């Protein structure tokens, strides 16, 4: 039974680490802030949740599980807010061209 739990938790941790790695590569490779914002939030948060799930499986029965749950919960709650604020600042400061945006809801706020 513990061998199966070790394999499952290891698989979660490796998959989460790979997602975090792809997010880091995306942050370095993408050209503008709006593109980097996508790479910084979506795969990074899912990768962290997978790593935390693997750690929770590995630490079953330990009191530290609740700290890991809190870390995951706060990350899921704060990452969209941070991405939204970074996107608004990047739009205002960098003067994003309308050709790259499908819907431009911020154009009304600029005027």
N, C-alpha and C positions, 0 to 999 in steps of 0.2 A: 504493500500500500504506500509506504513512504517513497519507494522508487518511482511510482507513478506520479505522486505529488511533486517530487523533485524534477521529473521530466516536464510536467505541465508548467511548473513555475519557471523553469529554465527557458522553456519555449516562449512564455509571456515576456520574460526579461529580454531575450534576444530579439524578439519581434519589436518590442518597444524601443530598444536601443537602435535598431535599424531605422525605425521611423524618426527618432530624434536625430539620427545622422543625416537622413535625407532632408530634414528641416534645416539643419545647419548648412548643408551644401546649398540648399535653395536660398538661404539668407545671403550667402556669399556670392552666388552666381547671378541672382536676379538683378535687373538694372535699376529699377526705381523703388521707392519706399512702398508704394501701394502693392507691388508684386511681392516684396519682401514681407509685408505684413501678413499675407496669406500663408507663406511658408513658416512664419514665426508662430502662428497660432494653431492652425488645424493639425498638422502632423506632430507638432511638438507636444500638444496637450494629449492627443491620443497615445503617443509614445510614452509619456509620463504615466498615464493611467494604466497602460499595459505593464510597465515596470513595477508600479505600485501594486498591481494585482498579483504579479509574480512574487513580490516580497510578502504580501499578505498570505499567500498560499504557503510560502516557506516558513513564516512565523506563526502558523496556526496555533492558537491557544495562548499566545503571548499578549501582554497588555499593551504593547507598542503598536498593535494593529490600528487602534483608534487614532493614533497620531498620523499614520499613513492615510487613513480615510479622510482626516481633516485636510491634509495636504492636497489630496486629490480633489476634494470638494471646493476648497478655496481656489485652486487652479481653474477648475471648470467655471466657477463663478466670476473670476476676475479677468481671465484671458479675453473674452469677447469685449469687455468694457475697455480694456487697454488697447485692443486692436481698433476699436471704434475711435478712440481718442487720437491714436497715432494716425489713422486714416484722415481724420478731419484736419489735423495739423499739417500733414503732408500735402493735402489738397490745397490748403490756403497758402502755404509757404512756397511750394514748388511750382505752382501754376500749372497743374495737370491739364494736358490738352484734351479737348472734347472728343477727339478721334479715338482715343483709347477707351473711353467709357461708353457702355451701352446705355445706361440711364444716368443722367446727371442731375441729381436732386439737390446738389449743393449750389448750382448756378443761381438759384433764386436767393440764397442766403448771401451771395457775394454782392449783389446789387443793392 
